[in-house]
Amino acid sequence: MKPKKELIRIVRSPEGDIDIDFKGKAPGRGAYLCFSQMCMNKAEKSKMLEKAFGQKIDQEIYEKLRMRLNEGEIN
């Protein structure tokens, strides 16, 4: 368990789109991951986001999240 400020919020919008919620205020269902490549890999392998959102997560979403993580866009 970590404080919310140390986590990344991934959100599924009411339309079903999945993205990173930088401000933590976007409407929709949220799931949290720690800010590391290891957490992202674990989430993908164990299908944690699929379970949290109740829908299949495309590989493109994981690649987009990884790219943003590597670029340091997530604060």
N, CA, C and O atoms as a Maestro MAE file, in Angstrom:
{
 s_m_m2io_version
 :::
 2.0.0
}

f_m_ct {
 s_m_title
 :::
 protein
 m_atom[300] {
  # First column is atom index #
  i_m_mmod_type
  r_m_x_coord
  r_m_y_coord
  r_m_z_coord
  i_m_residue_number
  s_m_chain_name
  s_m_pdb_residue_name
  s_m_pdb_atom_name
  i_m_atomic_number
  :::
  1 25 0.844 -1.177 0.000 1 A "MET " " N  " 7
  2 3 0.000 0.000 0.000 1 A "MET " " CA " 6
  3 2 0.892 1.244 0.000 1 A "MET " " C  " 6
  4 15 1.871 1.340 0.741 1 A "MET " " O  " 8
  5 25 0.515 2.185 -0.856 2 A "LYS " " N  " 7
  6 3 1.236 3.445 -0.952 2 A "LYS " " CA " 6
  7 2 0.236 4.586 -0.919 2 A "LYS " " C  " 6
  8 15 -0.944 4.389 -1.210 2 A "LYS " " O  " 8
  9 25 0.700 5.783 -0.563 3 A "PRO " " N  " 7
  10 3 -0.198 6.941 -0.620 3 A "PRO " " CA " 6
  11 2 -0.648 7.199 -2.059 3 A "PRO " " C  " 6
  12 15 0.084 6.918 -3.008 3 A "PRO " " O  " 8
  13 25 -1.840 7.725 -2.207 4 A "LYS " " N  " 7
  14 3 -2.414 7.989 -3.526 4 A "LYS " " CA " 6
  15 2 -1.517 8.847 -4.403 4 A "LYS " " C  " 6
  16 15 -1.460 8.644 -5.616 4 A "LYS " " O  " 8
  17 25 -0.826 9.790 -3.815 5 A "LYS " " N  " 7
  18 3 0.017 10.702 -4.579 5 A "LYS " " CA " 6
  19 2 1.206 10.005 -5.218 5 A "LYS " " C  " 6
  20 15 1.813 10.546 -6.142 5 A "LYS " " O  " 8
  21 25 1.549 8.813 -4.741 6 A "GLU " " N  " 7
  22 3 2.677 8.057 -5.291 6 A "GLU " " CA " 6
  23 2 2.224 7.050 -6.352 6 A "GLU " " C  " 6
  24 15 3.030 6.262 -6.848 6 A "GLU " " O  " 8
  25 25 0.946 7.079 -6.695 7 A "LEU " " N  " 7
  26 3 0.384 6.116 -7.635 7 A "LEU " " CA " 6
  27 2 -0.103 6.798 -8.904 7 A "LEU " " C  " 6
  28 15 -0.351 8.003 -8.917 7 A "LEU " " O  " 8
  29 25 -0.237 6.026 -9.954 8 A "ILE " " N  " 7
  30 3 -0.775 6.477 -11.229 8 A "ILE " " CA " 6
  31 2 -2.232 6.036 -11.278 8 A "ILE " " C  " 6
  32 15 -2.530 4.873 -11.004 8 A "ILE " " O  " 8
  33 25 -3.134 6.932 -11.619 9 A "ARG " " N  " 7
  34 3 -4.547 6.564 -11.768 9 A "ARG " " CA " 6
  35 2 -4.822 6.296 -13.240 9 A "ARG " " C  " 6
  36 15 -4.601 7.148 -14.101 9 A "ARG " " O  " 8
  37 25 -5.304 5.106 -13.501 10 A "ILE " " N  " 7
  38 3 -5.753 4.715 -14.831 10 A "ILE " " CA " 6
  39 2 -7.277 4.757 -14.765 10 A "ILE " " C  " 6
  40 15 -7.873 4.232 -13.824 10 A "ILE " " O  " 8
  41 25 -7.907 5.375 -15.755 11 A "VAL " " N  " 7
  42 3 -9.354 5.557 -15.698 11 A "VAL " " CA " 6
  43 2 -10.026 5.003 -16.952 11 A "VAL " " C  " 6
  44 15 -9.508 5.125 -18.062 11 A "VAL " " O  " 8
  45 25 -11.191 4.394 -16.746 12 A "ARG " " N  " 7
  46 3 -12.059 3.996 -17.860 12 A "ARG " " CA " 6
  47 2 -13.195 5.001 -17.882 12 A "ARG " " C  " 6
  48 15 -13.983 5.090 -16.940 12 A "ARG " " O  " 8
  49 25 -13.268 5.751 -18.960 13 A "SER " " N  " 7
  50 3 -14.299 6.784 -19.079 13 A "SER " " CA " 6
  51 2 -15.671 6.141 -19.230 13 A "SER " " C  " 6
  52 15 -15.765 4.943 -19.500 13 A "SER " " O  " 8
  53 25 -16.737 6.920 -19.061 14 A "PRO " " N  " 7
  54 3 -18.084 6.376 -19.269 14 A "PRO " " CA " 6
  55 2 -18.288 5.815 -20.681 14 A "PRO " " C  " 6
  56 15 -19.149 4.962 -20.898 14 A "PRO " " O  " 8
  57 25 -17.485 6.304 -21.643 15 A "GLU " " N  " 7
  58 3 -17.575 5.799 -23.024 15 A "GLU " " CA " 6
  59 2 -16.786 4.506 -23.218 15 A "GLU " " C  " 6
  60 15 -16.902 3.861 -24.260 15 A "GLU " " O  " 8
  61 25 -15.980 4.122 -22.217 16 A "GLY " " N  " 7
  62 3 -15.211 2.887 -22.299 16 A "GLY " " CA " 6
  63 2 -13.758 3.074 -22.694 16 A "GLY " " C  " 6
  64 15 -13.030 2.092 -22.838 16 A "GLY " " O  " 8
  65 25 -13.315 4.322 -22.874 17 A "ASP " " N  " 7
  66 3 -11.920 4.588 -23.215 17 A "ASP " " CA " 6
  67 2 -11.059 4.479 -21.967 17 A "ASP " " C  " 6
  68 15 -11.482 4.866 -20.877 17 A "ASP " " O  " 8
  69 25 -9.853 3.954 -22.128 18 A "ILE " " N  " 7
  70 3 -8.934 3.807 -21.009 18 A "ILE " " CA " 6
  71 2 -7.733 4.701 -21.243 18 A "ILE " " C  " 6
  72 15 -7.139 4.698 -22.321 18 A "ILE " " O  " 8
  73 25 -7.375 5.478 -20.205 19 A "ASP " " N  " 7
  74 3 -6.251 6.402 -20.319 19 A "ASP " " CA " 6
  75 2 -5.708 6.703 -18.931 19 A "ASP " " C  " 6
  76 15 -6.271 6.279 -17.922 19 A "ASP " " O  " 8
  77 25 -4.599 7.443 -18.898 20 A "ILE " " N  " 7
  78 3 -4.025 7.895 -17.643 20 A "ILE " " CA " 6
  79 2 -4.755 9.164 -17.222 20 A "ILE " " C  " 6
  80 15 -4.983 10.063 -18.031 20 A "ILE " " O  " 8
  81 25 -5.115 9.222 -15.953 21 A "ASP " " N  " 7
  82 3 -5.762 10.406 -15.392 21 A "ASP " " CA " 6
  83 2 -4.708 11.180 -14.616 21 A "ASP " " C  " 6
  84 15 -4.414 10.854 -13.466 21 A "ASP " " O  " 8
  85 25 -4.139 12.204 -15.241 22 A "PHE " " N  " 7
  86 3 -3.049 12.956 -14.643 22 A "PHE " " CA " 6
  87 2 -3.477 13.755 -13.420 22 A "PHE " " C  " 6
  88 15 -2.699 13.901 -12.477 22 A "PHE " " O  " 8
  89 25 -4.695 14.270 -13.420 23 A "LYS " " N  " 7
  90 3 -5.157 15.118 -12.323 23 A "LYS " " CA " 6
  91 2 -5.912 14.343 -11.246 23 A "LYS " " C  " 6
  92 15 -6.136 14.867 -10.155 23 A "LYS " " O  " 8
  93 25 -6.306 13.109 -11.533 24 A "GLY " " N  " 7
  94 3 -7.032 12.318 -10.553 24 A "GLY " " CA " 6
  95 2 -8.477 12.721 -10.389 24 A "GLY " " C  " 6
  96 15 -9.113 12.369 -9.396 24 A "GLY " " O  " 8
  97 25 -9.007 13.459 -11.357 25 A "LYS " " N  " 7
  98 3 -10.379 13.963 -11.260 25 A "LYS " " CA " 6
  99 2 -11.268 13.540 -12.421 25 A "LYS " " C  " 6
  100 15 -12.441 13.911 -12.463 25 A "LYS " " O  " 8
  101 25 -10.740 12.780 -13.352 26 A "ALA " " N  " 7
  102 3 -11.520 12.394 -14.530 26 A "ALA " " CA " 6
  103 2 -12.691 11.501 -14.134 26 A "ALA " " C  " 6
  104 15 -12.558 10.654 -13.250 26 A "ALA " " O  " 8
  105 25 -13.831 11.688 -14.784 27 A "PRO " " N  " 7
  106 3 -14.984 10.835 -14.468 27 A "PRO " " CA " 6
  107 2 -14.760 9.420 -14.986 27 A "PRO " " C  " 6
  108 15 -14.134 9.213 -16.025 27 A "PRO " " O  " 8
  109 25 -15.274 8.473 -14.257 28 A "GLY " " N  " 7
  110 3 -15.166 7.083 -14.671 28 A "GLY " " CA " 6
  111 2 -14.563 6.218 -13.582 28 A "GLY " " C  " 6
  112 15 -14.255 6.687 -12.486 28 A "GLY " " O  " 8
  113 25 -14.405 4.971 -13.901 29 A "ARG " " N  " 7
  114 3 -13.859 3.978 -12.970 29 A "ARG " " CA " 6
  115 2 -12.348 4.101 -12.957 29 A "ARG " " C  " 6
  116 15 -11.722 4.119 -14.017 29 A "ARG " " O  " 8
  117 25 -11.755 4.184 -11.785 30 A "GLY " " N  " 7
  118 3 -10.314 4.331 -11.676 30 A "GLY " " CA " 6
  119 2 -9.650 3.109 -11.073 30 A "GLY " " C  " 6
  120 15 -10.244 2.385 -10.275 30 A "GLY " " O  " 8
  121 25 -8.407 2.896 -11.473 31 A "ALA " " N  " 7
  122 3 -7.551 1.873 -10.896 31 A "ALA " " CA " 6
  123 2 -6.181 2.503 -10.715 31 A "ALA " " C  " 6
  124 15 -5.794 3.382 -11.485 31 A "ALA " " O  " 8
  125 25 -5.450 2.062 -9.710 32 A "TYR " " N  " 7
  126 3 -4.169 2.679 -9.388 32 A "TYR " " CA " 6
  127 2 -3.024 1.690 -9.556 32 A "TYR " " C  " 6
  128 15 -3.138 0.511 -9.220 32 A "TYR " " O  " 8
  129 25 -1.910 2.207 -10.090 33 A "LEU " " N  " 7
  130 3 -0.671 1.449 -10.230 33 A "LEU " " CA " 6
  131 2 0.461 2.276 -9.656 33 A "LEU " " C  " 6
  132 15 0.411 3.505 -9.663 33 A "LEU " " O  " 8
  133 25 1.490 1.590 -9.156 34 A "CYS " " N  " 7
  134 3 2.663 2.338 -8.706 34 A "CYS " " CA " 6
  135 2 3.451 2.813 -9.933 34 A "CYS " " C  " 6
  136 15 3.302 2.277 -11.031 34 A "CYS " " O  " 8
  137 25 4.273 3.807 -9.721 35 A "PHE " " N  " 7
  138 3 5.005 4.467 -10.790 35 A "PHE " " CA " 6
  139 2 6.302 3.716 -11.083 35 A "PHE " " C  " 6
  140 15 7.389 4.196 -10.762 35 A "PHE " " O  " 8
  141 25 6.182 2.532 -11.695 36 A "SER " " N  " 7
  142 3 7.376 1.784 -12.072 36 A "SER " " CA " 6
  143 2 7.044 0.822 -13.208 36 A "SER " " C  " 6
  144 15 5.900 0.408 -13.393 36 A "SER " " O  " 8
  145 25 8.071 0.489 -13.947 37 A "GLN " " N  " 7
  146 3 7.928 -0.459 -15.045 37 A "GLN " " CA " 6
  147 2 7.536 -1.840 -14.500 37 A "GLN " " C  " 6
  148 15 6.767 -2.565 -15.131 37 A "GLN " " O  " 8
  149 25 8.066 -2.193 -13.337 38 A "MET " " N  " 7
  150 3 7.766 -3.486 -12.729 38 A "MET " " CA " 6
  151 2 6.269 -3.611 -12.425 38 A "MET " " C  " 6
  152 15 5.669 -4.659 -12.665 38 A "MET " " O  " 8
  153 25 5.677 -2.551 -11.903 39 A "CYS " " N  " 7
  154 3 4.237 -2.584 -11.612 39 A "CYS " " CA " 6
  155 2 3.424 -2.722 -12.893 39 A "CYS " " C  " 6
  156 15 2.438 -3.458 -12.936 39 A "CYS " " O  " 8
  157 25 3.841 -2.014 -13.931 40 A "MET " " N  " 7
  158 3 3.142 -2.091 -15.213 40 A "MET " " CA " 6
  159 2 3.204 -3.516 -15.768 40 A "MET " " C  " 6
  160 15 2.201 -4.038 -16.254 40 A "MET " " O  " 8
  161 25 4.373 -4.140 -15.695 41 A "ASN " " N  " 7
  162 3 4.523 -5.509 -16.180 41 A "ASN " " CA " 6
  163 2 3.668 -6.483 -15.376 41 A "ASN " " C  " 6
  164 15 3.035 -7.376 -15.938 41 A "ASN " " O  " 8
  165 25 3.656 -6.302 -14.060 42 A "LYS " " N  " 7
  166 3 2.854 -7.163 -13.193 42 A "LYS " " CA " 6
  167 2 1.360 -7.001 -13.484 42 A "LYS " " C  " 6
  168 15 0.616 -7.981 -13.535 42 A "LYS " " O  " 8
  169 25 0.935 -5.749 -13.673 43 A "ALA " " N  " 7
  170 3 -0.474 -5.486 -13.976 43 A "ALA " " CA " 6
  171 2 -0.882 -6.143 -15.289 43 A "ALA " " C  " 6
  172 15 -1.975 -6.700 -15.396 43 A "ALA " " O  " 8
  173 25 -0.009 -6.077 -16.282 44 A "GLU " " N  " 7
  174 3 -0.319 -6.687 -17.573 44 A "GLU " " CA " 6
  175 2 -0.348 -8.210 -17.474 44 A "GLU " " C  " 6
  176 15 -1.266 -8.849 -17.987 44 A "GLU " " O  " 8
  177 25 0.642 -8.785 -16.825 45 A "LYS " " N  " 7
  178 3 0.743 -10.243 -16.723 45 A "LYS " " CA " 6
  179 2 -0.426 -10.849 -15.946 45 A "LYS " " C  " 6
  180 15 -0.962 -11.888 -16.330 45 A "LYS " " O  " 8
  181 25 -0.813 -10.196 -14.857 46 A "SER " " N  " 7
  182 3 -1.898 -10.731 -14.022 46 A "SER " " CA " 6
  183 2 -3.279 -10.227 -14.431 46 A "SER " " C  " 6
  184 15 -4.288 -10.591 -13.826 46 A "SER " " O  " 8
  185 25 -3.315 -9.374 -15.481 47 A "LYS " " N  " 7
  186 3 -4.572 -8.828 -15.992 47 A "LYS " " CA " 6
  187 2 -5.327 -8.034 -14.917 47 A "LYS " " C  " 6
  188 15 -6.554 -8.086 -14.833 47 A "LYS " " O  " 8
  189 25 -4.571 -7.304 -14.107 48 A "MET " " N  " 7
  190 3 -5.170 -6.529 -13.024 48 A "MET " " CA " 6
  191 2 -6.128 -5.454 -13.530 48 A "MET " " C  " 6
  192 15 -7.194 -5.245 -12.951 48 A "MET " " O  " 8
  193 25 -5.746 -4.774 -14.610 49 A "LEU " " N  " 7
  194 3 -6.627 -3.728 -15.143 49 A "LEU " " CA " 6
  195 2 -7.889 -4.323 -15.751 49 A "LEU " " C  " 6
  196 15 -8.970 -3.747 -15.629 49 A "LEU " " O  " 8
  197 25 -7.759 -5.460 -16.397 50 A "GLU " " N  " 7
  198 3 -8.943 -6.121 -16.963 50 A "GLU " " CA " 6
  199 2 -9.924 -6.486 -15.861 50 A "GLU " " C  " 6
  200 15 -11.135 -6.330 -16.021 50 A "GLU " " O  " 8
  201 25 -9.405 -6.966 -14.755 51 A "LYS " " N  " 7
  202 3 -10.273 -7.327 -13.633 51 A "LYS " " CA " 6
  203 2 -10.908 -6.081 -13.018 51 A "LYS " " C  " 6
  204 15 -12.089 -6.091 -12.671 51 A "LYS " " O  " 8
  205 25 -10.133 -5.019 -12.886 52 A "ALA " " N  " 7
  206 3 -10.649 -3.787 -12.272 52 A "ALA " " CA " 6
  207 2 -11.733 -3.138 -13.128 52 A "ALA " " C  " 6
  208 15 -12.718 -2.621 -12.601 52 A "ALA " " O  " 8
  209 25 -11.549 -3.166 -14.450 53 A "PHE " " N  " 7
  210 3 -12.481 -2.488 -15.339 53 A "PHE " " CA " 6
  211 2 -13.546 -3.398 -15.929 53 A "PHE " " C  " 6
  212 15 -14.513 -2.915 -16.520 53 A "PHE " " O  " 8
  213 25 -13.386 -4.693 -15.781 54 A "GLY " " N  " 7
  214 3 -14.387 -5.617 -16.296 54 A "GLY " " CA " 6
  215 2 -14.448 -5.662 -17.814 54 A "GLY " " C  " 6
  216 15 -15.498 -5.941 -18.391 54 A "GLY " " O  " 8
  217 25 -13.327 -5.388 -18.457 55 A "GLN " " N  " 7
  218 3 -13.275 -5.461 -19.922 55 A "GLN " " CA " 6
  219 2 -11.853 -5.797 -20.361 55 A "GLN " " C  " 6
  220 15 -10.897 -5.617 -19.607 55 A "GLN " " O  " 8
  221 25 -11.734 -6.282 -21.575 56 A "LYS " " N  " 7
  222 3 -10.429 -6.618 -22.121 56 A "LYS " " CA " 6
  223 2 -9.647 -5.334 -22.402 56 A "LYS " " C  " 6
  224 15 -10.190 -4.354 -22.912 56 A "LYS " " O  " 8
  225 25 -8.368 -5.367 -22.060 57 A "ILE " " N  " 7
  226 3 -7.485 -4.232 -22.291 57 A "ILE " " CA " 6
  227 2 -6.569 -4.580 -23.459 57 A "ILE " " C  " 6
  228 15 -5.836 -5.568 -23.414 57 A "ILE " " O  " 8
  229 25 -6.618 -3.757 -24.504 58 A "ASP " " N  " 7
  230 3 -5.779 -3.991 -25.677 58 A "ASP " " CA " 6
  231 2 -4.310 -3.784 -25.346 58 A "ASP " " C  " 6
  232 15 -3.962 -2.997 -24.467 58 A "ASP " " O  " 8
  233 25 -3.461 -4.496 -26.059 59 A "GLN " " N  " 7
  234 3 -2.021 -4.354 -25.889 59 A "GLN " " CA " 6
  235 2 -1.580 -2.913 -26.150 59 A "GLN " " C  " 6
  236 15 -0.622 -2.432 -25.545 59 A "GLN " " O  " 8
  237 25 -2.276 -2.234 -27.044 60 A "GLU " " N  " 7
  238 3 -1.954 -0.838 -27.367 60 A "GLU " " CA " 6
  239 2 -2.025 0.059 -26.136 60 A "GLU " " C  " 6
  240 15 -1.229 0.987 -25.994 60 A "GLU " " O  " 8
  241 25 -2.968 -0.214 -25.256 61 A "ILE " " N  " 7
  242 3 -3.120 0.581 -24.039 61 A "ILE " " CA " 6
  243 2 -1.886 0.417 -23.161 61 A "ILE " " C  " 6
  244 15 -1.351 1.401 -22.650 61 A "ILE " " O  " 8
  245 25 -1.435 -0.821 -22.984 62 A "TYR " " N  " 7
  246 3 -0.237 -1.060 -22.174 62 A "TYR " " CA " 6
  247 2 0.981 -0.391 -22.794 62 A "TYR " " C  " 6
  248 15 1.816 0.160 -22.076 62 A "TYR " " O  " 8
  249 25 1.093 -0.433 -24.103 63 A "GLU " " N  " 7
  250 3 2.224 0.202 -24.778 63 A "GLU " " CA " 6
  251 2 2.176 1.726 -24.586 63 A "GLU " " C  " 6
  252 15 3.205 2.364 -24.363 63 A "GLU " " O  " 8
  253 25 0.985 2.287 -24.674 64 A "LYS " " N  " 7
  254 3 0.819 3.729 -24.472 64 A "LYS " " CA " 6
  255 2 1.197 4.117 -23.042 64 A "LYS " " C  " 6
  256 15 1.875 5.122 -22.828 64 A "LYS " " O  " 8
  257 25 0.764 3.327 -22.073 65 A "LEU " " N  " 7
  258 3 1.091 3.591 -20.684 65 A "LEU " " CA " 6
  259 2 2.598 3.476 -20.453 65 A "LEU " " C  " 6
  260 15 3.183 4.309 -19.760 65 A "LEU " " O  " 8
  261 25 3.224 2.456 -21.024 66 A "ARG " " N  " 7
  262 3 4.671 2.282 -20.893 66 A "ARG " " CA " 6
  263 2 5.430 3.459 -21.512 66 A "ARG " " C  " 6
  264 15 6.400 3.957 -20.940 66 A "ARG " " O  " 8
  265 25 4.976 3.890 -22.678 67 A "MET " " N  " 7
  266 3 5.632 4.997 -23.352 67 A "MET " " CA " 6
  267 2 5.586 6.259 -22.478 67 A "MET " " C  " 6
  268 15 6.588 6.960 -22.335 67 A "MET " " O  " 8
  269 25 4.427 6.535 -21.904 68 A "ARG " " N  " 7
  270 3 4.293 7.704 -21.035 68 A "ARG " " CA " 6
  271 2 5.126 7.542 -19.770 68 A "ARG " " C  " 6
  272 15 5.703 8.510 -19.274 68 A "ARG " " O  " 8
  273 25 5.189 6.332 -19.252 69 A "LEU " " N  " 7
  274 3 5.990 6.065 -18.071 69 A "LEU " " CA " 6
  275 2 7.475 6.317 -18.367 69 A "LEU " " C  " 6
  276 15 8.179 6.939 -17.571 69 A "LEU " " O  " 8
  277 25 7.930 5.834 -19.504 70 A "ASN " " N  " 7
  278 3 9.330 6.008 -19.899 70 A "ASN " " CA " 6
  279 2 9.671 7.460 -20.195 70 A "ASN " " C  " 6
  280 15 10.796 7.896 -19.952 70 A "ASN " " O  " 8
  281 25 8.714 8.206 -20.712 71 A "GLU " " N  " 7
  282 3 8.945 9.614 -21.027 71 A "GLU " " CA " 6
  283 2 8.896 10.492 -19.777 71 A "GLU " " C  " 6
  284 15 9.259 11.668 -19.810 71 A "GLU " " O  " 8
  285 25 8.440 9.898 -18.681 72 A "GLY " " N  " 7
  286 3 8.367 10.659 -17.443 72 A "GLY " " CA " 6
  287 2 7.222 11.640 -17.403 72 A "GLY " " C  " 6
  288 15 7.256 12.600 -16.634 72 A "GLY " " O  " 8
  289 25 6.197 11.413 -18.227 73 A "GLU " " N  " 7
  290 3 5.052 12.323 -18.253 73 A "GLU " " CA " 6
  291 2 4.185 12.186 -17.024 73 A "GLU " " C  " 6
  292 15 3.412 13.091 -16.708 73 A "GLU " " O  " 8
  293 25 4.299 11.088 -16.334 74 A "ILE " " N  " 7
  294 3 3.428 10.828 -15.204 74 A "ILE " " CA " 6
  295 2 4.089 11.365 -13.949 74 A "ILE " " C  " 6
  296 15 5.217 10.994 -13.627 74 A "ILE " " O  " 8
  297 25 3.401 12.221 -13.255 75 A "ASN " " N  " 7
  298 3 3.950 12.804 -12.022 75 A "ASN " " CA " 6
  299 2 3.170 12.316 -10.848 75 A "ASN " " C  " 6
  300 15 3.467 12.686 -9.712 75 A "ASN " " O  " 8
  :::
 }
 m_bond[299] {
  # First column is bond index #
  i_m_from
  i_m_to
  i_m_order
  :::
  1 1 2 1
  2 2 3 1
  3 3 4 2
  4 3 5 1
  5 5 6 1
  6 6 7 1
  7 7 8 2
  8 7 9 1
  9 9 10 1
  10 10 11 1
  11 11 12 2
  12 11 13 1
  13 13 14 1
  14 14 15 1
  15 15 16 2
  16 15 17 1
  17 17 18 1
  18 18 19 1
  19 19 20 2
  20 19 21 1
  21 21 22 1
  22 22 23 1
  23 23 24 2
  24 23 25 1
  25 25 26 1
  26 26 27 1
  27 27 28 2
  28 27 29 1
  29 29 30 1
  30 30 31 1
  31 31 32 2
  32 31 33 1
  33 33 34 1
  34 34 35 1
  35 35 36 2
  36 35 37 1
  37 37 38 1
  38 38 39 1
  39 39 40 2
  40 39 41 1
  41 41 42 1
  42 42 43 1
  43 43 44 2
  44 43 45 1
  45 45 46 1
  46 46 47 1
  47 47 48 2
  48 47 49 1
  49 49 50 1
  50 50 51 1
  51 51 52 2
  52 51 53 1
  53 53 54 1
  54 54 55 1
  55 55 56 2
  56 55 57 1
  57 57 58 1
  58 58 59 1
  59 59 60 2
  60 59 61 1
  61 61 62 1
  62 62 63 1
  63 63 64 2
  64 63 65 1
  65 65 66 1
  66 66 67 1
  67 67 68 2
  68 67 69 1
  69 69 70 1
  70 70 71 1
  71 71 72 2
  72 71 73 1
  73 73 74 1
  74 74 75 1
  75 75 76 2
  76 75 77 1
  77 77 78 1
  78 78 79 1
  79 79 80 2
  80 79 81 1
  81 81 82 1
  82 82 83 1
  83 83 84 2
  84 83 85 1
  85 85 86 1
  86 86 87 1
  87 87 88 2
  88 87 89 1
  89 89 90 1
  90 90 91 1
  91 91 92 2
  92 91 93 1
  93 93 94 1
  94 94 95 1
  95 95 96 2
  96 95 97 1
  97 97 98 1
  98 98 99 1
  99 99 100 2
  100 99 101 1
  101 101 102 1
  102 102 103 1
  103 103 104 2
  104 103 105 1
  105 105 106 1
  106 106 107 1
  107 107 108 2
  108 107 109 1
  109 109 110 1
  110 110 111 1
  111 111 112 2
  112 111 113 1
  113 113 114 1
  114 114 115 1
  115 115 116 2
  116 115 117 1
  117 117 118 1
  118 118 119 1
  119 119 120 2
  120 119 121 1
  121 121 122 1
  122 122 123 1
  123 123 124 2
  124 123 125 1
  125 125 126 1
  126 126 127 1
  127 127 128 2
  128 127 129 1
  129 129 130 1
  130 130 131 1
  131 131 132 2
  132 131 133 1
  133 133 134 1
  134 134 135 1
  135 135 136 2
  136 135 137 1
  137 137 138 1
  138 138 139 1
  139 139 140 2
  140 139 141 1
  141 141 142 1
  142 142 143 1
  143 143 144 2
  144 143 145 1
  145 145 146 1
  146 146 147 1
  147 147 148 2
  148 147 149 1
  149 149 150 1
  150 150 151 1
  151 151 152 2
  152 151 153 1
  153 153 154 1
  154 154 155 1
  155 155 156 2
  156 155 157 1
  157 157 158 1
  158 158 159 1
  159 159 160 2
  160 159 161 1
  161 161 162 1
  162 162 163 1
  163 163 164 2
  164 163 165 1
  165 165 166 1
  166 166 167 1
  167 167 168 2
  168 167 169 1
  169 169 170 1
  170 170 171 1
  171 171 172 2
  172 171 173 1
  173 173 174 1
  174 174 175 1
  175 175 176 2
  176 175 177 1
  177 177 178 1
  178 178 179 1
  179 179 180 2
  180 179 181 1
  181 181 182 1
  182 182 183 1
  183 183 184 2
  184 183 185 1
  185 185 186 1
  186 186 187 1
  187 187 188 2
  188 187 189 1
  189 189 190 1
  190 190 191 1
  191 191 192 2
  192 191 193 1
  193 193 194 1
  194 194 195 1
  195 195 196 2
  196 195 197 1
  197 197 198 1
  198 198 199 1
  199 199 200 2
  200 199 201 1
  201 201 202 1
  202 202 203 1
  203 203 204 2
  204 203 205 1
  205 205 206 1
  206 206 207 1
  207 207 208 2
  208 207 209 1
  209 209 210 1
  210 210 211 1
  211 211 212 2
  212 211 213 1
  213 213 214 1
  214 214 215 1
  215 215 216 2
  216 215 217 1
  217 217 218 1
  218 218 219 1
  219 219 220 2
  220 219 221 1
  221 221 222 1
  222 222 223 1
  223 223 224 2
  224 223 225 1
  225 225 226 1
  226 226 227 1
  227 227 228 2
  228 227 229 1
  229 229 230 1
  230 230 231 1
  231 231 232 2
  232 231 233 1
  233 233 234 1
  234 234 235 1
  235 235 236 2
  236 235 237 1
  237 237 238 1
  238 238 239 1
  239 239 240 2
  240 239 241 1
  241 241 242 1
  242 242 243 1
  243 243 244 2
  244 243 245 1
  245 245 246 1
  246 246 247 1
  247 247 248 2
  248 247 249 1
  249 249 250 1
  250 250 251 1
  251 251 252 2
  252 251 253 1
  253 253 254 1
  254 254 255 1
  255 255 256 2
  256 255 257 1
  257 257 258 1
  258 258 259 1
  259 259 260 2
  260 259 261 1
  261 261 262 1
  262 262 263 1
  263 263 264 2
  264 263 265 1
  265 265 266 1
  266 266 267 1
  267 267 268 2
  268 267 269 1
  269 269 270 1
  270 270 271 1
  271 271 272 2
  272 271 273 1
  273 273 274 1
  274 274 275 1
  275 275 276 2
  276 275 277 1
  277 277 278 1
  278 278 279 1
  279 279 280 2
  280 279 281 1
  281 281 282 1
  282 282 283 1
  283 283 284 2
  284 283 285 1
  285 285 286 1
  286 286 287 1
  287 287 288 2
  288 287 289 1
  289 289 290 1
  290 290 291 1
  291 291 292 2
  292 291 293 1
  293 293 294 1
  294 294 295 1
  295 295 296 2
  296 295 297 1
  297 297 298 1
  298 298 299 1
  299 299 300 2
  :::
 }
}
